[in-house]
């Protein structure tokens, strides 16, 4: 699935990085604890989070994540947007809450990170 | 060899040193999955200083076959390292957790990403972490 498909499914607004919407999403991770994201995510993982601080961009950068969806309609500050733009990390906002956002993406075939690991190892 | 000075509590620039290290590794053509492990270790180590210590220095030594990271800080140190290495154990205050850190995953995560990992601490003085990650 591509980020553009994620945007449609979650009826999300693209805050920045519209040029990266053809990026492939291999798995997704819903979390507000960034260390947990760094432990469990793989490359090309989409992060869904309720946090809007600058560390979500750093986490995406260090973990080679494919993009960030902010849930519950949370909007990032200008400093966060600027950093996302400079690092080339697409950010979108959906008004849907975390559980529903994750559930909808899962229903559309996006795997969780643990399933992706199993698939790679088998 | 690259040295970055870190200041405790400076969350605005937290991650900047790791970002620079990551860029250099990309420029010299290190494999992306290896870079990811180095970047995650470095970022966790950097955040550890910013969250817990007064000040610290992150040193990255990049060789053709490996990257060594060392992080030395002045701060409260760790009295019980075995306890600190347990996943989920954290002494971070609530305002750190609200920022998405202090989950008690930092030290174990660094160890998980490393080929060699060591941690030394004198409680009340500070700590030093050494990380080695091979490029192949």
gemmi code that builds the backbone of each chain (N, CA, C; Angstrom):
import gemmi

chains = {
    "A": [
        ("UNK", (0.840, -1.204, 0.000), (0.000, 0.000, 0.000), (0.874, 1.252, 0.000)),
        ("UNK", (0.354, 2.293, -0.624), (1.113, 3.549, -0.652), (0.566, 4.532, 0.394)),
        ("UNK", (1.368, 5.527, 0.705), (0.920, 6.551, 1.669), (-0.338, 7.252, 1.177)),
        ("UNK", (-0.451, 7.399, -0.139), (-1.643, 8.046, -0.708), (-2.897, 7.244, -0.364)),
        ("UNK", (-2.781, 5.909, -0.334), (-3.923, 5.062, 0.035), (-4.265, 5.250, 1.515)),
        ("UNK", (-3.234, 5.363, 2.337), (-3.442, 5.603, 3.771), (-4.210, 6.917, 3.957)),
        ("UNK", (-3.804, 7.905, 3.211), (-4.456, 9.219, 3.318), (-5.952, 9.097, 3.003)),
        ("UNK", (-6.284, 8.333, 1.948), (-7.695, 8.178, 1.557), (-8.470, 7.404, 2.619)),
        ("UNK", (-7.887, 6.306, 3.093), (-8.585, 5.449, 4.063), (-8.881, 6.227, 5.352)),
        ("UNK", (-7.924, 7.016, 5.798), (-8.076, 7.738, 7.073), (-8.651, 9.146, 6.876)),
        ("UNK", (-8.967, 9.466, 5.620), (-9.465, 10.811, 5.261), (-8.565, 11.875, 5.909)),
        ("UNK", (-7.278, 11.680, 5.689), (-6.295, 12.517, 6.381), (-5.912, 13.737, 5.550)),
        ("UNK", (-5.531, 14.770, 6.263), (-5.028, 15.984, 5.623), (-3.497, 15.931, 5.634)),
        ("UNK", (-2.902, 16.185, 4.474), (-1.434, 16.162, 4.406), (-0.895, 17.509, 4.883)),
        ("UNK", (-0.092, 17.457, 5.926), (0.489, 18.687, 6.493), (1.762, 19.060, 5.755)),
        ("UNK", (2.578, 18.070, 5.453), (3.782, 18.323, 4.666), (4.250, 17.024, 4.036)),
        ("UNK", (5.050, 17.139, 3.010), (5.604, 15.957, 2.348), (4.668, 15.327, 1.329)),
        ("UNK", (3.807, 16.152, 0.698), (2.863, 15.610, -0.301), (3.605, 14.916, -1.442)),
        ("UNK", (4.857, 15.332, -1.669), (5.629, 14.737, -2.776), (6.083, 13.305, -2.465)),
        ("UNK", (5.899, 12.872, -1.210), (6.342, 11.515, -0.846), (5.178, 10.519, -0.745)),
        ("UNK", (4.007, 10.905, -1.207), (2.825, 10.055, -0.986), (2.838, 8.764, -1.796)),
        ("UNK", (3.794, 8.634, -2.720), (3.890, 7.355, -3.431), (4.796, 6.376, -2.674)),
        ("UNK", (5.242, 6.795, -1.476), (6.078, 5.919, -0.644), (5.312, 4.681, -0.208)),
        ("UNK", (6.017, 3.530, -0.210), (5.380, 2.263, 0.127), (5.326, 2.071, 1.642)),
        ("UNK", (4.143, 1.668, 2.131), (3.989, 1.363, 3.563), (4.000, -0.152, 3.718)),
        ("UNK", (4.989, -0.691, 4.435), (5.060, -2.148, 4.614), (4.376, -2.589, 5.894)),
        ("UNK", (4.406, -1.733, 6.905), (3.778, -2.093, 8.173), (3.463, -0.812, 8.915)),
        ("UNK", (2.740, -0.937, 10.020), (2.405, 0.256, 10.789), (2.553, -0.023, 12.271)),
        ("UNK", (2.722, 1.063, 13.017), (2.960, 0.964, 14.449), (2.197, 2.124, 15.100)),
        ("UNK", (1.305, 1.838, 16.037), (0.564, 2.893, 16.731), (1.114, 3.032, 18.134)),
        ("UNK", (1.739, 4.156, 18.456), (2.351, 4.298, 19.780), (2.624, 5.754, 20.123)),
        ("UNK", (2.634, 6.020, 21.425), (3.020, 7.355, 21.892), (4.358, 7.324, 22.620)),
        ("UNK", (4.932, 6.157, 22.738), (6.253, 6.041, 23.363), (7.285, 5.787, 22.269)),
        ("UNK", (8.137, 6.764, 22.046), (9.029, 6.708, 20.892), (10.075, 5.607, 21.006)),
        ("UNK", (10.520, 5.290, 22.232), (11.463, 4.177, 22.386), (10.824, 2.866, 21.956)),
        ("UNK", (9.536, 2.713, 22.264), (8.834, 1.502, 21.834), (8.797, 1.431, 20.313)),
        ("UNK", (8.604, 2.577, 19.685), (8.585, 2.621, 18.222), (9.942, 2.188, 17.680)),
        ("UNK", (11.009, 2.708, 18.292), (12.358, 2.375, 17.824), (12.684, 0.903, 18.043)),
        ("UNK", (12.110, 0.304, 19.084), (12.354, -1.117, 19.339), (11.613, -1.976, 18.323)),
        ("UNK", (10.351, -1.643, 18.091), (9.495, -2.592, 17.375), (9.328, -2.325, 15.886)),
        ("UNK", (9.626, -1.115, 15.429), (9.351, -0.821, 14.024), (10.458, -1.349, 13.122)),
        ("UNK", (10.111, -1.473, 11.871), (11.077, -1.871, 10.838), (11.178, -0.707, 9.844)),
        ("UNK", (12.076, -0.861, 8.867), (12.110, 0.155, 7.813), (10.772, 0.173, 7.088)),
        ("UNK", (10.409, 1.331, 6.559), (9.161, 1.512, 5.785), (7.918, 1.327, 6.648)),
        ("UNK", (8.070, 1.556, 7.956), (6.914, 1.487, 8.847), (6.252, 2.855, 8.921)),
        ("UNK", (4.916, 2.839, 8.975), (4.154, 4.061, 9.181), (3.903, 4.218, 10.676)),
        ("UNK", (4.159, 5.400, 11.206), (3.905, 5.655, 12.628), (2.581, 6.391, 12.797)),
        ("UNK", (1.704, 5.830, 13.639), (0.496, 6.544, 14.047), (0.699, 6.949, 15.494)),
        ("UNK", (0.506, 8.226, 15.792), (0.780, 8.685, 17.153), (-0.102, 9.871, 17.524)),
        ("UNK", (-0.261, 10.059, 18.837), (-0.980, 11.218, 19.344), (-0.039, 12.311, 19.802)),
        ("UNK", (1.261, 12.038, 19.704), (2.256, 13.055, 20.077), (2.476, 14.009, 18.923)),
        ("UNK", (2.800, 15.258, 19.241), (3.051, 16.211, 18.155), (4.362, 16.959, 18.361)),
        ("UNK", (5.255, 16.419, 19.203), (6.504, 17.165, 19.429), (7.585, 16.776, 18.421)),
        ("UNK", (8.704, 17.447, 18.518), (9.760, 17.305, 17.522), (10.391, 15.913, 17.545)),
        ("UNK", (10.246, 15.222, 18.668), (10.857, 13.888, 18.779), (10.200, 12.864, 17.853)),
        ("UNK", (8.950, 13.109, 17.437), (8.335, 12.154, 16.488), (9.059, 12.217, 15.140)),
        ("UNK", (9.540, 13.408, 14.794), (10.269, 13.547, 13.525), (11.644, 12.890, 13.650)),
        ("UNK", (12.299, 13.125, 14.806), (13.601, 12.484, 15.042), (13.473, 10.965, 15.011)),
        ("UNK", (12.423, 10.462, 15.654), (12.218, 9.013, 15.697), (12.025, 8.470, 14.290)),
        ("UNK", (11.238, 9.181, 13.483), (11.010, 8.748, 12.096), (12.312, 8.779, 11.306)),
        ("UNK", (13.118, 9.805, 11.576), (14.404, 9.928, 10.871), (15.342, 8.771, 11.238)),
        ("UNK", (15.505, 8.544, 12.539), (16.452, 7.512, 12.988), (15.973, 6.114, 12.601)),
        ("UNK", (14.668, 5.892, 12.640), (14.131, 4.557, 12.382), (13.787, 4.304, 10.927)),
        ("UNK", (14.114, 5.252, 10.042), (13.784, 5.127, 8.606), (12.297, 4.831, 8.389)),
        ("UNK", (11.438, 5.539, 9.134), (10.004, 5.332, 8.974), (9.530, 6.018, 7.694)),
        ("UNK", (8.422, 5.525, 7.157), (7.977, 6.024, 5.850), (7.117, 7.294, 5.991)),
        ("UNK", (6.515, 7.480, 7.157), (5.696, 8.676, 7.358), (5.012, 8.636, 8.712)),
        ("UNK", (4.327, 9.742, 9.029), (3.668, 9.863, 10.336), (2.223, 10.288, 10.138)),
        ("UNK", (1.311, 9.605, 10.847), (-0.084, 10.049, 10.892), (-0.381, 10.495, 12.315)),
        ("UNK", (-0.804, 11.725, 12.467), (-1.208, 12.226, 13.783), (-2.699, 11.950, 13.935)),
        ("UNK", (-3.050, 11.258, 15.014), (-4.444, 10.857, 15.223), (-5.163, 11.856, 16.127)),
        ("UNK", (-6.483, 11.693, 16.210), (-7.342, 12.534, 17.055), (-7.247, 14.014, 16.676)),
        ("UNK", (-6.921, 14.268, 15.406), (-6.934, 15.648, 14.916), (-5.870, 16.557, 15.490)),
        ("UNK", (-4.840, 15.960, 16.074), (-3.760, 16.776, 16.667), (-2.936, 17.428, 15.574)),
        ("UNK", (-2.673, 18.713, 15.723), (-1.887, 19.415, 14.706), (-0.509, 19.786, 15.266)),
        ("UNK", (0.514, 19.589, 14.437), (1.869, 19.899, 14.913), (2.160, 21.391, 14.855)),
        ("UNK", (3.132, 21.846, 15.636), (3.569, 23.233, 15.590), (4.450, 23.482, 14.375)),
        ("UNK", (4.723, 24.752, 14.136), (5.506, 25.144, 12.968), (6.924, 24.557, 13.009)),
        ("UNK", (7.500, 24.470, 14.219), (8.858, 23.924, 14.330), (8.914, 22.459, 13.904)),
        ("UNK", (7.830, 21.725, 14.246), (7.758, 20.309, 13.883), (7.597, 20.172, 12.366)),
        ("UNK", (6.757, 21.018, 11.784), (6.526, 20.972, 10.332), (7.827, 21.290, 9.582)),
        ("UNK", (8.524, 22.300, 10.072), (9.776, 22.682, 9.410), (10.797, 21.557, 9.448)),
        ("UNK", (10.878, 20.906, 10.611), (11.851, 19.814, 10.702), (11.433, 18.650, 9.809)),
        ("UNK", (10.143, 18.338, 9.773), (9.665, 17.245, 8.908), (9.996, 17.553, 7.448)),
        ("UNK", (9.807, 18.812, 7.053), (10.115, 19.198, 5.671), (11.613, 19.049, 5.392)),
        ("UNK", (12.433, 19.487, 6.351), (13.881, 19.434, 6.117), (14.391, 17.994, 6.085)),
        ("UNK", (13.700, 17.089, 6.784), (14.141, 15.690, 6.810), (13.431, 14.848, 5.754)),
        ("UNK", (12.473, 15.458, 5.047), (11.762, 14.706, 4.014), (10.839, 13.642, 4.576)),
        ("UNK", (10.163, 13.980, 5.679), (9.252, 13.019, 6.303), (7.808, 13.513, 6.176)),
        ("UNK", (6.973, 12.762, 5.445), (5.587, 13.196, 5.282), (4.781, 13.072, 6.584)),
        ("UNK", (3.970, 14.075, 6.851), (3.131, 14.085, 8.056), (1.692, 14.371, 7.646)),
        ("UNK", (0.757, 13.569, 8.137), (-0.661, 13.844, 7.916), (-1.431, 13.813, 9.230)),
        ("UNK", (-2.615, 14.418, 9.172), (-3.469, 14.465, 10.357), (-4.817, 13.843, 10.022)),
        ("UNK", (-5.269, 12.930, 10.877), (-6.627, 12.403, 10.733), (-7.424, 12.751, 11.988)),
        ("UNK", (-8.711, 12.999, 11.810), (-9.536, 13.295, 12.989), (-9.920, 12.007, 13.720)),
        ("UNK", (-9.666, 10.856, 13.094), (-10.006, 9.577, 13.729), (-9.109, 9.318, 14.933)),
        ("UNK", (-9.650, 8.624, 15.945), (-8.793, 8.252, 17.085), (-7.845, 7.107, 16.720)),
        ("UNK", (-6.917, 6.849, 17.614), (-5.863, 5.855, 17.371), (-6.421, 4.473, 17.025)),
        ("UNK", (-7.319, 3.977, 17.876), (-7.810, 2.608, 17.711), (-8.470, 2.421, 16.348)),
        ("UNK", (-9.320, 3.380, 15.989), (-10.024, 3.265, 14.708), (-9.077, 3.416, 13.530)),
        ("UNK", (-8.118, 4.318, 13.650), (-7.151, 4.507, 12.557), (-6.382, 3.217, 12.299)),
        ("UNK", (-5.883, 2.640, 13.397), (-5.119, 1.391, 13.262), (-6.000, 0.282, 12.697)),
        ("UNK", (-7.228, 0.191, 13.224), (-8.154, -0.859, 12.792), (-8.473, -0.765, 11.309)),
        ("UNK", (-8.694, 0.451, 10.827), (-9.026, 0.630, 9.413), (-7.852, 0.238, 8.517)),
        ("UNK", (-6.659, 0.630, 8.916), (-5.487, 0.273, 8.106), (-5.263, -1.241, 8.134)),
        ("UNK", (-5.478, -1.836, 9.306), (-5.294, -3.288, 9.443), (-6.290, -4.026, 8.544)),
        ("UNK", (-7.525, -3.531, 8.538), (-8.557, -4.126, 7.679), (-8.196, -4.036, 6.209)),
        ("UNK", (-7.443, -3.022, 5.874), (-7.029, -2.855, 4.478), (-5.724, -3.584, 4.173)),
        ("UNK", (-5.264, -4.385, 5.102), (-4.142, -5.285, 4.789), (-2.780, -4.845, 5.279)),
        ("UNK", (-2.693, -3.697, 5.959), (-1.378, -3.313, 6.490), (-1.061, -4.181, 7.703)),
        ("UNK", (0.134, -4.735, 7.706), (0.519, -5.640, 8.789), (1.078, -4.876, 9.979)),
        ("UNK", (0.997, -5.505, 11.157), (1.686, -4.984, 12.327), (3.157, -5.349, 12.236)),
        ("UNK", (3.981, -4.708, 13.048), (5.424, -4.951, 12.960), (5.787, -6.384, 13.355)),
        ("UNK", (5.072, -6.969, 14.315), (5.413, -8.322, 14.752), (5.120, -9.328, 13.635)),
        ("UNK", (4.030, -9.103, 12.898), (3.686, -10.013, 11.800), (4.705, -9.920, 10.689)),
        ("UNK", (5.228, -8.704, 10.488), (6.217, -8.495, 9.437), (7.490, -9.256, 9.762)),
        ("UNK", (7.869, -9.240, 11.053), (9.066, -9.958, 11.475), (8.882, -11.449, 11.227)),
        ("UNK", (7.710, -11.977, 11.629), (7.429, -13.399, 11.443), (7.500, -13.759, 9.965)),
        ("UNK", (6.930, -12.879, 9.144), (6.905, -13.155, 7.713), (8.318, -13.193, 7.144)),
        ("UNK", (9.188, -12.317, 7.650), (10.554, -12.259, 7.148), (11.344, -13.479, 7.597)),
        ("UNK", (11.050, -13.958, 8.815), (11.851, -15.040, 9.376), (11.430, -16.405, 8.851)),
        ("UNK", (10.186, -16.511, 8.407), (9.685, -17.831, 8.006), (10.147, -18.196, 6.606)),
    ],
    "B": [
        ("UNK", (36.920, 10.910, 13.852), (36.300, 10.921, 15.178), (35.495, 12.212, 15.364)),
        ("UNK", (34.259, 12.059, 15.807), (33.380, 13.220, 15.930), (32.908, 13.343, 17.371)),
        ("UNK", (33.042, 14.517, 17.942), (32.578, 14.743, 19.310), (31.413, 15.722, 19.318)),
        ("UNK", (30.376, 15.389, 20.045), (29.220, 16.282, 20.171), (28.954, 16.530, 21.652)),
        ("UNK", (28.867, 17.792, 22.008), (28.591, 18.141, 23.399), (27.079, 18.167, 23.593)),
        ("UNK", (26.602, 17.499, 24.635), (25.162, 17.412, 24.915), (24.863, 18.099, 26.237)),
        ("UNK", (23.735, 18.791, 26.254), (23.346, 19.506, 27.463), (22.062, 18.911, 28.021)),
        ("UNK", (22.089, 18.545, 29.291), (20.903, 17.970, 29.922), (19.712, 18.923, 29.811)),
        ("UNK", (18.557, 18.392, 29.478), (17.338, 19.197, 29.410), (17.137, 19.962, 28.109)),
        ("UNK", (18.099, 19.851, 27.186), (17.987, 20.608, 25.934), (17.241, 19.762, 24.887)),
        ("UNK", (15.930, 19.747, 24.993), (15.135, 18.878, 24.121), (14.992, 19.411, 22.703)),
        ("UNK", (15.237, 20.702, 22.515), (15.092, 21.268, 21.169), (16.128, 20.716, 20.198)),
        ("UNK", (17.345, 20.503, 20.703), (18.385, 19.995, 19.800), (18.640, 18.503, 20.020)),
        ("UNK", (17.852, 17.870, 20.881), (18.020, 16.436, 21.126), (17.851, 15.669, 19.823)),
        ("UNK", (18.837, 14.881, 19.479), (18.769, 14.099, 18.246), (19.615, 14.682, 17.130)),
        ("UNK", (20.069, 15.907, 17.308), (20.836, 16.580, 16.254), (22.178, 15.861, 16.005)),
        ("UNK", (22.846, 15.464, 17.070), (24.130, 14.778, 16.908), (23.936, 13.460, 16.160)),
        ("UNK", (22.903, 12.712, 16.544), (22.641, 11.428, 15.890), (22.285, 11.628, 14.426)),
        ("UNK", (21.579, 12.711, 14.153), (21.205, 13.027, 12.778), (22.459, 13.267, 11.929)),
        ("UNK", (23.425, 13.984, 12.488), (24.671, 14.261, 11.759), (25.460, 12.969, 11.534)),
        ("UNK", (25.518, 12.134, 12.579), (26.238, 10.861, 12.446), (25.594, 10.012, 11.351)),
        ("UNK", (24.279, 10.002, 11.340), (23.559, 9.209, 10.343), (23.895, 9.693, 8.927)),
        ("UNK", (23.916, 10.998, 8.751), (24.208, 11.569, 7.422), (25.612, 11.194, 6.940)),
        ("UNK", (26.568, 11.246, 7.852), (27.946, 10.898, 7.470), (28.022, 9.421, 7.054)),
        ("UNK", (27.352, 8.557, 7.808), (27.366, 7.130, 7.474), (26.722, 6.877, 6.118)),
        ("UNK", (25.683, 7.661, 5.808), (25.045, 7.528, 4.487), (26.013, 7.960, 3.388)),
        ("UNK", (26.743, 9.048, 3.664), (27.674, 9.567, 2.654), (28.793, 8.591, 2.350)),
        ("UNK", (29.235, 7.846, 3.372), (30.338, 6.917, 3.103), (29.828, 5.542, 2.676)),
        ("UNK", (28.528, 5.412, 2.535), (27.971, 4.221, 1.898), (27.812, 3.003, 2.788)),
        ("UNK", (27.614, 3.213, 4.085), (27.352, 2.076, 4.988), (25.939, 1.547, 4.701)),
        ("UNK", (25.768, 0.240, 4.839), (24.476, -0.403, 4.550), (23.348, 0.216, 5.373)),
        ("UNK", (22.171, 0.379, 4.759), (21.105, 1.135, 5.426), (20.603, 0.456, 6.704)),
        ("UNK", (20.567, -0.884, 6.738), (20.085, -1.532, 7.957), (21.091, -1.375, 9.101)),
        ("UNK", (22.369, -1.274, 8.742), (23.412, -1.048, 9.767), (23.322, 0.396, 10.264)),
        ("UNK", (23.135, 1.328, 9.335), (22.997, 2.741, 9.713), (21.823, 2.898, 10.682)),
        ("UNK", (20.752, 2.189, 10.393), (19.556, 2.286, 11.234), (19.872, 1.866, 12.672)),
        ("UNK", (20.642, 0.784, 12.820), (21.013, 0.322, 14.166), (21.912, 1.332, 14.870)),
        ("UNK", (22.852, 1.907, 14.100), (23.748, 2.905, 14.700), (22.950, 4.149, 15.092)),
        ("UNK", (22.065, 4.592, 14.203), (21.297, 5.818, 14.457), (20.386, 5.651, 15.672)),
        ("UNK", (19.751, 4.472, 15.791), (18.848, 4.229, 16.921), (19.644, 4.193, 18.233)),
        ("UNK", (20.787, 3.506, 18.222), (21.621, 3.449, 19.434), (22.074, 4.835, 19.840)),
        ("UNK", (22.538, 5.580, 18.848), (23.063, 6.913, 19.097), (21.974, 7.842, 19.642)),
        ("UNK", (20.804, 7.756, 19.046), (19.679, 8.603, 19.454), (19.226, 8.263, 20.874)),
        ("UNK", (19.144, 6.978, 21.170), (18.751, 6.567, 22.524), (19.796, 7.050, 23.546)),
        ("UNK", (21.084, 6.936, 23.160), (22.154, 7.361, 24.068), (22.096, 8.880, 24.276)),
        ("UNK", (21.826, 9.569, 23.209), (21.732, 11.032, 23.279), (20.555, 11.458, 24.166)),
        ("UNK", (19.415, 10.814, 23.945), (18.224, 11.149, 24.746), (18.461, 10.827, 26.221)),
        ("UNK", (19.205, 9.763, 26.471), (19.503, 9.363, 27.836), (20.231, 10.492, 28.587)),
        ("UNK", (21.196, 11.113, 27.901), (21.937, 12.222, 28.510), (21.007, 13.422, 28.699)),
        ("UNK", (20.242, 13.744, 27.670), (19.368, 14.920, 27.726), (18.333, 14.771, 28.851)),
        ("UNK", (17.830, 13.527, 29.021), (16.792, 13.289, 30.030), (17.382, 13.267, 31.445)),
        ("UNK", (18.506, 12.544, 31.607), (18.948, 12.233, 32.976), (20.143, 13.039, 33.477)),
        ("UNK", (21.009, 13.509, 32.558), (22.301, 14.051, 33.018), (22.319, 15.582, 32.947)),
        ("UNK", (23.410, 16.143, 33.486), (23.598, 17.598, 33.399), (24.275, 17.954, 32.083)),
        ("UNK", (25.246, 17.129, 31.709), (25.947, 17.358, 30.449), (26.638, 16.067, 30.033)),
        ("UNK", (27.046, 16.012, 28.787), (27.706, 14.805, 28.313), (28.365, 15.027, 26.969)),
        ("UNK", (29.128, 14.038, 26.563), (29.763, 14.086, 25.237), (29.489, 12.763, 24.523)),
        ("UNK", (28.981, 12.897, 23.309), (28.773, 11.730, 22.451), (29.909, 11.711, 21.431)),
        ("UNK", (30.659, 10.629, 21.421), (31.777, 10.510, 20.464), (31.493, 9.370, 19.502)),
        ("UNK", (31.583, 9.672, 18.222), (31.418, 8.635, 17.200), (32.749, 8.435, 16.505)),
        ("UNK", (33.252, 7.214, 16.509), (34.487, 6.876, 15.794), (34.098, 5.933, 14.669)),
        ("UNK", (34.228, 6.436, 13.456), (33.776, 5.653, 12.302), (34.988, 5.071, 11.578)),
        ("UNK", (35.031, 3.733, 11.500), (36.105, 3.021, 10.813), (35.493, 2.334, 9.592)),
        ("UNK", (36.349, 1.838, 8.678), (35.778, 1.174, 7.498), (34.864, -0.002, 7.859)),
        ("UNK", (35.221, -0.748, 8.926), (34.467, -1.966, 9.227), (33.515, -1.840, 10.415)),
        ("UNK", (33.563, -0.730, 11.116), (32.725, -0.615, 12.317), (32.541, 0.835, 12.732)),
        ("UNK", (31.514, 1.072, 13.554), (31.345, 2.381, 14.192), (31.322, 2.160, 15.696)),
        ("UNK", (32.102, 2.984, 16.397), (32.093, 2.920, 17.859), (31.476, 4.207, 18.384)),
        ("UNK", (30.540, 4.058, 19.295), (29.929, 5.213, 19.944), (30.306, 5.167, 21.416)),
        ("UNK", (30.719, 6.304, 21.954), (30.888, 6.345, 23.401), (30.176, 7.590, 23.921)),
        ("UNK", (29.462, 7.402, 24.994), (28.728, 8.503, 25.587), (29.108, 8.593, 27.049)),
        ("UNK", (29.717, 9.699, 27.419), (30.094, 9.894, 28.818), (29.308, 11.089, 29.349)),
        ("UNK", (28.713, 10.937, 30.511), (27.966, 12.082, 31.044), (28.285, 12.349, 32.504)),
        ("UNK", (27.994, 13.574, 32.899), (28.033, 13.945, 34.309), (26.596, 14.055, 34.768)),
        ("UNK", (26.260, 13.284, 35.766), (24.873, 13.277, 36.211), (24.701, 12.329, 37.368)),
        ("UNK", (23.489, 11.894, 37.605), (23.229, 11.056, 38.777), (23.794, 9.645, 38.657)),
        ("UNK", (24.118, 9.220, 37.402), (24.612, 7.858, 37.223), (23.527, 6.832, 37.517)),
        ("UNK", (23.930, 5.572, 37.570), (22.972, 4.489, 37.815), (23.501, 3.645, 38.970)),
        ("UNK", (22.694, 3.489, 40.016), (23.128, 2.727, 41.183), (23.067, 1.227, 40.898)),
        ("UNK", (22.018, 0.803, 40.192), (21.812, -0.625, 39.942), (21.663, -0.835, 38.438)),
        ("UNK", (22.767, -1.185, 37.782), (22.761, -1.292, 36.314), (21.870, -2.447, 35.849)),
        ("UNK", (21.878, -3.572, 36.563), (21.034, -4.701, 36.164), (19.563, -4.298, 36.130)),
        ("UNK", (19.179, -3.502, 37.112), (17.789, -3.038, 37.169), (17.500, -2.092, 35.998)),
        ("UNK", (18.445, -1.185, 35.726), (18.260, -0.213, 34.638), (18.190, -0.886, 33.269)),
        ("UNK", (18.818, -2.062, 33.156), (18.809, -2.781, 31.872), (17.503, -3.553, 31.652)),
        ("UNK", (16.676, -3.638, 32.688), (15.401, -4.345, 32.522), (14.436, -3.501, 31.700)),
        ("UNK", (13.833, -4.133, 30.682), (12.878, -3.413, 29.849), (11.717, -2.923, 30.706)),
        ("UNK", (11.394, -1.673, 30.572), (10.255, -1.108, 31.283), (10.647, -0.381, 32.562)),
        ("UNK", (11.888, -0.641, 33.059), (12.300, 0.069, 34.273), (12.791, 1.461, 33.904)),
        ("UNK", (12.240, 2.471, 34.555), (12.626, 3.847, 34.236), (12.506, 4.726, 35.457)),
        ("UNK", (13.419, 5.698, 35.555), (13.307, 6.686, 36.630), (12.909, 8.045, 36.061)),
        ("UNK", (12.538, 8.073, 34.774), (12.201, 9.356, 34.139), (10.913, 9.930, 34.726)),
        ("UNK", (10.879, 11.235, 34.948), (9.654, 11.850, 35.475), (8.539, 11.934, 34.428)),
        ("UNK", (7.339, 12.279, 34.897), (6.163, 12.277, 34.018), (6.313, 13.190, 32.804)),
        ("UNK", (6.962, 14.362, 33.002), (7.006, 15.280, 31.858), (7.871, 14.726, 30.729)),
        ("UNK", (8.777, 13.821, 31.049), (9.564, 13.156, 30.013), (8.704, 12.120, 29.289)),
        ("UNK", (7.895, 11.414, 30.067), (7.025, 10.393, 29.472), (5.994, 11.030, 28.551)),
        ("UNK", (5.564, 12.224, 28.920), (4.602, 12.927, 28.062), (5.216, 13.282, 26.705)),
        ("UNK", (6.546, 13.358, 26.678), (7.216, 13.648, 25.410), (7.467, 12.384, 24.605)),
        ("UNK", (7.088, 11.245, 25.160), (7.238, 9.988, 24.427), (8.498, 9.232, 24.777)),
        ("UNK", (9.179, 9.660, 25.866), (10.393, 8.952, 26.288), (10.252, 8.508, 27.737)),
        ("UNK", (11.317, 7.894, 28.251), (11.249, 7.413, 29.622), (10.409, 6.161, 29.735)),
        ("UNK", (10.395, 5.341, 28.668), (9.602, 4.110, 28.690), (10.381, 2.964, 29.308)),
        ("UNK", (11.641, 3.223, 29.646), (12.467, 2.141, 30.194), (12.952, 1.198, 29.107)),
        ("UNK", (13.049, 1.704, 27.896), (13.485, 0.884, 26.773), (14.819, 1.349, 26.198)),
        ("UNK", (15.305, 2.488, 26.649), (16.493, 3.090, 26.045), (17.729, 2.220, 26.134)),
        ("UNK", (18.129, 1.857, 27.357), (19.347, 1.054, 27.522), (19.211, -0.325, 26.863)),
        ("UNK", (18.104, -1.062, 27.116), (17.978, -2.354, 26.439), (17.961, -2.210, 24.912)),
        ("UNK", (17.395, -1.111, 24.431), (17.333, -0.909, 22.986), (18.728, -0.682, 22.400)),
        ("UNK", (19.558, 0.086, 23.133), (20.940, 0.298, 22.686), (21.662, -1.043, 22.629)),
        ("UNK", (21.485, -1.851, 23.685), (22.162, -3.156, 23.746), (21.697, -4.049, 22.591)),
        ("UNK", (20.394, -3.996, 22.293), (19.829, -4.832, 21.238), (20.399, -4.475, 19.862)),
        ("UNK", (20.631, -3.189, 19.646), (21.119, -2.730, 18.337), (22.630, -2.909, 18.180)),
        ("UNK", (23.346, -3.210, 19.279), (24.808, -3.222, 19.250), (25.358, -4.619, 19.043)),
        ("UNK", (26.592, -4.682, 18.519), (27.333, -5.937, 18.505), (28.096, -6.090, 19.822)),
        ("UNK", (28.571, -4.966, 20.357), (29.192, -4.974, 21.686), (28.652, -3.779, 22.453)),
        ("UNK", (28.343, -3.994, 23.732), (27.728, -2.942, 24.541), (28.271, -3.034, 25.961)),
        ("UNK", (28.719, -1.917, 26.505), (29.108, -1.931, 27.918), (28.668, -0.631, 28.581)),
        ("UNK", (28.401, -0.728, 29.846), (27.941, 0.437, 30.590), (28.640, 0.447, 31.955)),
        ("UNK", (29.186, 1.593, 32.303), (29.835, 1.753, 33.611), (29.277, 3.007, 34.257)),
        ("UNK", (29.077, 2.925, 35.555), (28.529, 4.097, 36.218), (28.995, 4.187, 37.668)),
        ("UNK", (29.228, 5.396, 38.083), (29.430, 5.663, 39.505), (28.246, 6.517, 39.936)),
        ("UNK", (27.434, 5.953, 40.844), (26.235, 6.673, 41.275), (26.630, 8.030, 41.846)),
        ("UNK", (25.934, 9.054, 41.421), (26.208, 10.401, 41.904), (27.226, 11.157, 41.058)),
        ("UNK", (27.880, 10.467, 40.142), (28.902, 11.128, 39.313), (28.571, 11.131, 37.826)),
        ("UNK", (28.116, 9.989, 37.324), (27.811, 9.923, 35.899), (27.943, 8.521, 35.378)),
        ("UNK", (27.916, 8.397, 34.068), (28.029, 7.074, 33.471), (28.702, 7.141, 32.127)),
        ("UNK", (29.162, 5.979, 31.669), (29.757, 5.891, 30.350), (29.243, 4.642, 29.650)),
        ("UNK", (28.808, 4.861, 28.418), (28.306, 3.752, 27.615), (29.210, 3.605, 26.400)),
        ("UNK", (29.615, 2.380, 26.104), (30.386, 2.093, 24.886), (29.593, 1.127, 24.017)),
        ("UNK", (29.487, 1.505, 22.749), (28.703, 0.716, 21.799), (29.580, 0.453, 20.572)),
        ("UNK", (29.588, -0.777, 20.104), (30.279, -1.079, 18.851), (29.298, -1.757, 17.910)),
        ("UNK", (29.257, -1.262, 16.688), (28.396, -1.870, 15.678), (29.232, -2.131, 14.433)),
        ("UNK", (29.284, -3.390, 13.998), (30.058, -3.750, 12.796), (29.264, -3.406, 11.542)),
        ("UNK", (29.972, -3.051, 10.501), (29.304, -2.611, 9.277), (28.871, -3.773, 8.386)),
        ("UNK", (29.319, -5.002, 8.730), (28.871, -6.114, 7.893), (28.627, -7.335, 8.771)),
    ],
}
model = gemmi.Model(1)
for chain_id, residues in chains.items():
    chain = gemmi.Chain(chain_id)
    for i, (resn, *xyz) in enumerate(residues, 1):
        res = gemmi.Residue()
        res.name, res.seqid = resn, gemmi.SeqId(i, " ")
        for name, pos in zip(("N", "CA", "C"), xyz):
            atom = gemmi.Atom()
            atom.name, atom.element = name, gemmi.Element(name[0])
            atom.pos, atom.b_iso = gemmi.Position(*pos), 0.0
            res.add_atom(atom)
        chain.add_residue(res)
    model.add_chain(chain)
structure = gemmi.Structure()
structure.add_model(model)
structure.setup_entities()
